[in-house]
Amino acid sequence: MAKLNFFTSVFLGALGALCVPGGFAATAMSVSPDLTAALHSAAAAEGFSQCGVAAAVEPRGFSRLLDWITAGYAGSMQYIPDRRDAYRHPSGVLEGARSVVMLTYPYPRQAAEPLAAGRGRMARYLGSGADYHDVIHPKLKRLRRILQEAHPESRTRGVIDTAPLLERDFGRLAGLGWQGKNTLLIDKFAGSYFFLAALVTDLALPVDLPHESSHCGTCRRCLDACPTDAFPEPGVLDARRCISYLTIESREPIPLQLREAVGSWFFGCDVCQEVCPWNRPRDSAPVSAADEGTGGEAFWQSLSLLELFDLDGEAFRARFRKTPLWRSRRSGILRNAAIVLGNQRAEEALPALRKGLLDPDPLVRGAAAWAIGRVGAAGGKGILRERLAVEADAEVRSEIERALRGGAGGAGGDERALRALDQAEP
């Protein structure tokens, strides 16, 4: 998230050239080309970088989705297999759907700056920290109004990564780019740093020519650079090994053999995008109007991982309810903070990690125990022994005992997470 996706940015100066309808196979005589032209212009004014229209059809990616689910690659994201049939056709999003208007909305693409100890990296899409749903949904509503005012009898639904729609497939069908080996939609001029949004409508709009070619060639940079080897093959992501899934979607302990590879990624990961040649800085690269001047670093550079352990549930909610971090909830965020601090091995993190070891949530306590073992500071073993004497949770006790043995890294550990990973293997 996407993923969470949840993932990518573009803003073309010559947006009009890309948004003019390229084909009319699905043209309905009752829909004027002037309407789609007005929609393209309004999309550009709202800050969308690309706009294209695809017919509402069964995407060729649907069969691959079924294979992906069968392979167990969805991990604990049960909402995907639960809605598998709805992904077959856009009518699963809007009954009677005939067209899908696909839009890209860019987010900051600046290179990450060196991190100070006690800070963690976050995926660029966080930008200034605002929830992108709250930013983009009002824009979609205003675009939807254009269609409804022209055709009051029509129905249109705006979505951004929460509906059962294979956005990247429809992005390709709408001519916005191709799906790269890292599974993300890539535009040759803007790369992949953009969100994908859609308007699903029962109007038969003029459609654009699909993007039939791929420009990845023999390049394997995204596959080879992935810290956790999350790509079993080009174009296929095993979410259970993806840092974005592990730090955002998963509610379980991060498997022991993957913790060190998480590095300083506190929320999400951009590695497979950072190494992509199509994301190289360009003078013509799009810049998000909403985040220009803030940069993706602004939010994470100002966030102290140490201070997170001082937040109870109410304080956490007050601070992060309107940000993407809310999705992982307090326990997931503190788990992530502990893993990053353990990888940084900074002794100044020990007081915060001690608070984590006393946290009411066993997910936080287990991660803190691992991190204290990794820091290896004087006094760390005493803190662990003190907690072990009163710890009632079997899995947290296992984490503490392993940390005391000096087994906080490498293979083994975290029995529940590893069992779940092994049992899901096809």
C-alpha positions in Angstrom: 0.0 0.0 0.0 -0.4 -0.5 -1.3 1.5 -0.8 -0.9 -0.5 0.0 0.6 -0.4 1.1 -2.4 -0.3 2.4 -1.4 2.2 4.4 -4.1 3.7 6.8 -6.6 4.0 10.3 -8.2 3.6 12.3 -11.4 2.7 15.7 -12.7 3.1 16.4 -16.5 3.4 19.9 -17.6 1.8 18.9 -21.0 -1.1 17.2 -19.3 -3.5 18.2 -22.0 -1.6 16.2 -24.6 -1.9 13.1 -22.5 -5.5 13.6 -21.4 -7.0 14.1 -24.9 -9.0 11.0 -25.6 -6.9 8.7 -27.8 -9.6 6.3 -29.0 -13.4 6.1 -29.3 -14.2 2.4 -29.3 -16.6 2.8 -26.4 -18.0 6.2 -27.4 -21.7 6.6 -26.6 -23.5 9.1 -28.9 -25.3 10.6 -25.9 -22.0 11.6 -24.3 -20.4 14.6 -25.9 -16.6 14.7 -26.3 -16.8 18.2 -24.8 -17.8 16.5 -21.5 -14.6 14.5 -21.3 -12.6 17.5 -22.3 -14.1 19.5 -19.5 -13.4 16.6 -17.1 -9.7 16.6 -18.2 -9.4 20.3 -17.7 -11.0 20.1 -14.3 -8.7 17.2 -13.3 -5.7 19.3 -14.2 -7.0 22.2 -12.2 -7.4 19.9 -9.2 -3.8 18.9 -9.4 -4.1 15.5 -11.1 -1.2 14.9 -13.4 -2.8 12.4 -15.8 -6.4 11.5 -16.7 -7.5 8.7 -19.0 -10.7 6.7 -19.6 -11.0 2.9 -19.9 -14.0 0.8 -20.7 -15.4 -1.1 -17.7 -14.3 -4.6 -18.6 -12.9 -7.7 -16.8 -9.2 -6.8 -16.5 -6.6 -9.4 -17.5 -5.1 -9.0 -14.1 -8.1 -10.7 -12.5 -6.8 -14.2 -13.1 -3.4 -13.2 -11.8 -5.1 -11.9 -8.6 -6.7 -15.3 -8.1 -3.4 -17.0 -8.5 -1.8 -14.5 -6.1 -4.5 -15.1 -3.4 -4.1 -18.9 -3.9 -0.3 -18.6 -3.4 -1.0 -17.0 0.0 0.8 -13.8 -1.0 -2.0 -11.6 0.5 -0.9 -12.5 4.0 -3.4 -11.4 6.7 -5.2 -9.0 4.3 -8.3 -11.2 4.4 -10.4 -8.4 2.9 -8.8 -9.1 -0.5 -9.9 -12.8 -0.8 -13.2 -11.9 0.9 -14.0 -9.6 -2.0 -12.3 -11.5 -4.8 -15.4 -11.8 -6.9 -16.0 -8.0 -6.8 -12.6 -7.5 -8.5 -13.8 -9.3 -11.6 -15.5 -6.2 -13.1 -16.0 -2.6 -12.1 -19.7 -3.4 -11.5 -18.4 -4.7 -8.2 -17.8 -1.1 -7.3 -20.8 0.4 -9.1 -23.6 -1.6 -10.6 -24.0 -0.9 -14.3 -20.5 0.5 -14.6 -19.6 1.3 -18.2 -16.5 3.5 -17.9 -13.6 4.0 -15.5 -11.9 7.4 -15.4 -8.3 6.9 -14.1 -6.3 9.7 -12.5 -2.8 10.1 -11.1 -2.1 12.5 -8.2 1.6 13.1 -7.5 3.3 13.0 -4.2 6.8 14.3 -3.2 9.7 12.6 -4.9 12.7 14.2 -3.3 15.6 12.1 -2.2 15.7 11.1 1.4 18.1 13.0 3.7 20.4 11.2 6.2 18.5 10.3 9.4 19.5 11.2 12.9 19.4 8.5 15.5 16.0 8.1 16.9 14.3 8.9 13.6 12.8 6.5 11.1 12.2 6.6 7.4 8.7 6.7 6.0 7.4 6.2 2.5 7.4 9.4 0.5 3.6 9.3 0.0 3.2 10.5 3.6 4.4 13.9 2.4 3.6 16.4 5.1 1.6 13.8 7.1 -1.9 14.5 5.8 -4.1 11.5 5.0 -4.1 11.4 1.2 -7.7 10.1 1.3 -8.8 13.3 2.9 -6.9 15.3 0.2 -8.1 13.4 -2.9 -11.7 12.5 -2.1 -13.0 16.1 -2.2 -11.3 16.5 -5.6 -13.1 13.3 -6.8 -16.4 14.6 -5.6 -16.0 17.9 -7.5 -15.1 15.9 -10.7 -18.0 13.6 -10.2 -20.3 16.6 -10.0 -19.3 17.6 -13.6 -20.6 14.3 -14.9 -23.8 14.4 -12.8 -24.6 18.0 -13.8 -24.3 17.0 -17.5 -26.2 13.8 -17.0 -28.4 14.0 -13.9 -29.6 10.4 -14.4 -26.1 9.0 -14.3 -24.3 7.5 -11.3 -20.6 7.9 -10.6 -18.5 6.7 -7.6 -15.1 8.1 -6.7 -12.6 5.7 -5.2 -9.0 5.7 -4.1 -7.5 2.3 -3.1 -10.3 1.3 -0.8 -12.7 -0.3 -3.3 -12.3 -3.7 -5.0 -10.9 -2.2 -8.2 -7.7 -3.3 -9.9 -6.5 0.3 -10.3 -3.2 -0.5 -12.0 -4.9 -2.6 -14.7 -7.3 0.1 -15.4 -4.5 2.7 -15.3 -2.8 0.7 -18.1 -6.1 0.4 -20.0 -6.6 4.2 -19.7 -3.1 4.8 -21.2 -1.5 6.1 -18.1 1.5 3.7 -18.0 2.6 0.1 -17.7 2.9 -2.2 -14.7 6.5 -2.6 -13.8 8.4 -5.5 -12.4 7.8 -4.0 -8.9 4.0 -4.3 -9.7 3.6 -0.5 -9.7 2.2 1.6 -12.5 5.0 3.5 -14.2 4.8 6.5 -16.5 7.8 7.0 -18.8 7.9 10.8 -18.1 6.9 10.9 -14.5 8.0 7.6 -12.9 5.8 6.0 -10.3 5.5 8.5 -7.4 1.8 9.1 -7.7 -1.5 7.9 -6.2 -4.1 6.2 -8.4 -7.7 7.4 -8.1 -10.8 6.5 -10.1 -14.2 7.6 -11.1 -16.4 4.6 -11.9 -19.5 5.7 -13.9 -22.4 4.2 -15.7 -21.8 6.7 -18.6 -20.2 5.3 -21.7 -17.4 7.8 -22.1 -14.9 8.0 -25.0 -12.0 5.8 -24.1 -8.3 6.3 -24.4 -5.8 4.0 -26.1 -4.3 1.5 -23.6 -0.6 1.4 -22.9 0.4 -1.8 -24.5 4.2 -1.7 -24.2 6.5 -2.2 -21.2 9.7 -0.2 -20.9 11.4 -2.3 -18.1 13.4 -4.3 -20.6 16.0 -6.5 -18.9 16.3 -4.2 -15.8 16.1 -6.0 -12.5 17.1 -3.2 -10.1 13.8 -3.2 -8.2 13.9 -7.0 -7.8 17.5 -7.2 -6.7 17.4 -4.2 -4.4 14.4 -5.3 -2.2 15.8 -5.7 1.3 13.5 -8.6 2.1 13.4 -10.4 -1.2 9.7 -9.8 -1.5 9.5 -10.5 -5.3 9.3 -14.2 -6.0 9.2 -13.3 -9.7 9.0 -10.1 -11.8 5.6 -8.5 -11.4 4.6 -10.6 -8.4 4.8 -9.3 -4.8 4.8 -11.6 -1.7 3.2 -9.1 0.7 4.2 -11.2 3.6 7.8 -10.2 3.0 7.2 -6.6 1.9 8.3 -3.9 4.4 5.2 -1.8 3.6 3.0 -4.7 4.5 5.0 -5.6 7.6 5.0 -2.0 8.9 1.5 -0.9 7.8 -1.0 -3.8 7.2 0.3 -6.6 9.5 -0.9 -6.7 13.1 1.5 -9.5 14.0 5.1 -9.4 15.2 7.5 -8.9 12.3 9.2 -12.2 11.5 12.6 -12.4 13.2 14.5 -13.2 10.0 13.1 -10.0 8.3 13.6 -7.5 11.2 17.2 -6.6 10.4 16.3 -6.1 6.7 13.6 -3.6 7.8 16.5 -1.3 8.6 15.3 2.3 9.4 12.0 1.9 7.5 9.5 2.9 10.2 6.4 3.1 8.0 6.3 1.8 4.4 9.2 1.5 2.0 10.3 3.1 -1.2 13.4 1.0 -2.2 11.9 -0.6 -5.3 10.9 2.9 -6.5 14.2 4.6 -5.5 16.3 2.4 -7.7 13.9 2.5 -10.7 15.6 4.4 -13.6 12.3 5.9 -14.5 12.2 7.7 -11.2 15.5 9.6 -11.8 15.2 13.3 -11.1 14.1 15.3 -14.2 13.4 18.9 -14.7 10.0 18.0 -16.1 9.1 15.7 -13.2 5.8 16.6 -11.6 5.5 18.1 -8.2 2.5 17.8 -5.9 0.8 21.1 -5.5 -0.4 20.0 -2.1 3.0 19.1 -0.8 5.3 21.4 -2.7 8.0 22.8 -0.4 7.3 20.3 2.4 8.9 17.2 0.9 8.4 13.6 2.0 11.0 14.0 4.6 9.2 16.8 6.5 7.0 14.5 8.5 9.4 11.7 9.4 12.3 14.1 10.1 10.2 15.8 12.7 8.9 12.6 14.3 10.9 11.3 17.3 10.6 7.5 17.7 11.6 7.8 21.3 8.7 10.1 22.1 6.2 7.7 20.7 6.6 5.5 23.8 5.3 8.3 25.9 1.9 8.3 24.1 -1.0 6.4 25.6 -4.0 5.4 23.5 -5.8 8.7 23.8 -2.7 10.8 23.1 -1.8 8.7 20.1 -5.3 9.1 18.7 -5.2 12.9 19.2 -1.8 13.2 17.4 -2.2 10.7 14.5 -6.0 10.2 13.9 -5.9 12.3 10.7 -2.6 10.9 9.3 -1.8 7.6 7.5 -0.1 6.3 10.6 -3.5 5.8 12.2 -4.0 2.7 10.0 -1.3 0.8 11.9 -2.8 1.9 15.2 -0.7 2.5 18.3 0.5 -1.0 18.8 1.8 -1.4 15.2 3.5 2.0 15.3 5.3 1.3 18.5 6.3 -2.1 17.3 7.8 -0.5 14.2 9.6 2.1 16.3 11.1 -0.6 18.5 12.4 -2.5 15.4 14.0 0.6 13.9 15.6 1.6 17.2 16.9 -2.0 17.6 18.4 -1.8 14.1 20.0 1.6 14.9 21.5 0.2 18.1 21.6 3.6 19.7 22.1 3.4 23.5 20.1 6.6 24.0 17.0 4.6 22.9 17.2 2.3 26.0 15.0 4.4 28.3 12.2 4.6 25.6 12.6 0.8 24.9 12.2 0.1 28.6 8.9 1.9 28.5 8.0 -0.3 25.6 8.9 -3.4 27.6 6.3 -2.3 30.2 3.6 -1.4 27.6 0.1 -3.0 28.1 0.3 -4.4 24.5 2.3 -7.7 24.1 3.1 -6.8 20.5 4.9 -3.7 21.7 6.6 -5.6 24.6 7.9 -8.3 22.3 9.4 -5.8 19.8 10.9 -3.8 22.6 12.6 -6.9 24.1 14.1 -7.7 20.7 15.3 -4.1 20.3 16.9 -4.0 23.8 18.8 -7.2 22.9 20.0 -5.6 19.7 21.2 -2.4 21.4 23.3 -4.5 23.8 23.9 -1.5 26.1 25.0 -2.0 29.7 22.0 -2.5 31.8 19.9 -4.0 29.0 20.1 -7.5 30.3 19.1 -6.3 33.7 16.0 -4.6 32.3 15.1 -7.8 30.4 15.6 -10.1 33.4 13.5 -7.8 35.6 10.7 -8.0 33.1 11.0 -11.7 32.6 10.3 -12.3 36.3 6.8 -10.9 35.9 6.0 -11.4 32.2 2.9 -13.6 31.7 2.6 -13.7 27.9 4.4 -16.7 26.5 5.5 -15.1 23.2 6.9 -12.1 25.0 8.7 -14.3 27.4 10.2 -16.1 24.4 11.4 -12.8 22.9 13.0 -11.8 26.2 14.7 -15.2 26.7 16.1 -15.0 23.1 17.3 -11.5 23.6 19.1 -12.6 26.8 20.8 -15.4 24.9 22.0 -12.9 22.4 19.7 -14.3 19.7 18.0 -11.0 18.7 19.1 -11.3 15.1 19.3 -13.9 12.4 17.1 -16.9 11.7 14.6 -18.5 14.1 12.5 -16.7 16.6 9.0 -15.3 16.8 7.3 -18.7 16.6 3.8 -17.4 15.8 4.8 -15.1 12.9 7.2 -17.7 11.4 4.6 -20.5 11.7 2.0 -18.3 9.9 4.6 -17.5 7.2 5.6 -21.2 6.7 2.1 -22.6 6.8 1.0 -20.1 4.1 3.7 -21.2 1.7 2.2 -22.9 -1.4 
